[in-house]
Structure formats: C-alpha cells, structure tokens
Amino acid sequence: MGCMNNKKEGFKRQCGILKIPTEEELEALNMLRKIKKEVRWLRDEKEKILRSKDSDNSYIDELEKRLAQLKEFWKIWEKKREEAIKKRMIMLGHIEG
C-alpha cells in the first residue's frame, strides 16, 4: 500500500510511526472524561438536594438542563472520537477510506 494521499478524506497517509492514540483521539477522550466528571458531580448534587427536606425545584431544573446539555456535548465528542479512530485505521491501512 505504501504512503498515499487520501484527498477524499482530507488528510495524508503518513509513513513512519503513528502515535496511538492520536492527538485527535486524545482530545476527544479528554473531553469525554471532563464531561463524565461533571455529569457525576451534577447527579450527586441532584441526589443530595432530593434527599434534603427543602428541595429547591428551580435548582434541580437547572441541574437537569445542564445534564441535557452535557448529553448533547457527549454525542458530539463521541462522534469526533469515532471519526479520529476511523482516520487512524485508514492511515494504518486497516480499512479503506
């Protein structure tokens, strides 16, 4: 196969050592970790409020809105991670682009 350009995918296949995971994969993984950390904190916070006797519904609503936002962010970054994996697999010659 050798080193070839893949204009259709918009990148060059590179010769030599390919860092695994790639920078793009690392960026996506790190963002997914941040999102997961915030989701855990928000869920814990929501549980604390629900267990307390004086539940603040407006604060719970804010937490739920933020959780919904994070769910959408997760979908975006998961897609970016999958695209980065596909790009790496093409560069390694494991799949066709």
Summary of the structure (lengths in Angstrom):
residues: 97
radius of gyration: 20.1
end to end distance: 12.7
largest distance: 67.0
contacts: 224
relative contact order: 0.18
helix: 67%
strand: 4%
